[in-house]
Amino acid sequence: MDCRKVREVVFVYADNEMEGELLISFRHHVSICPECARQTVFAERLVMVVRQRCVRALAPEQLRQRILTGLRHYRAGDRGTP
């Protein structure tokens, strides 16, 4: 793997979605390339911050009920399929 390829897949790695030979090659390159190692650390930290700050919040119950009611109406109407 080279530096260009690392830049292409660093967020795949940071999201813990990389497998197999690609993962082995990625880890090897990062272990010998300080710049790619820095980029990898940055990507991992960025993903961590995004996950911490983008916590899922439930919709208010009133909104949830309106949406569900609307979906039932849409399904029963002429446009949708069951």
Secondary structure, 3 states (H helix, E strand, C coil): CCHHHHHHHHHHHHCCCCCHHHHHHHHHHHHHCHHHHHHHHHHHHHHHHHHHHCCCCCCCHHHHHHHHHHHHHHHHCCCCCC
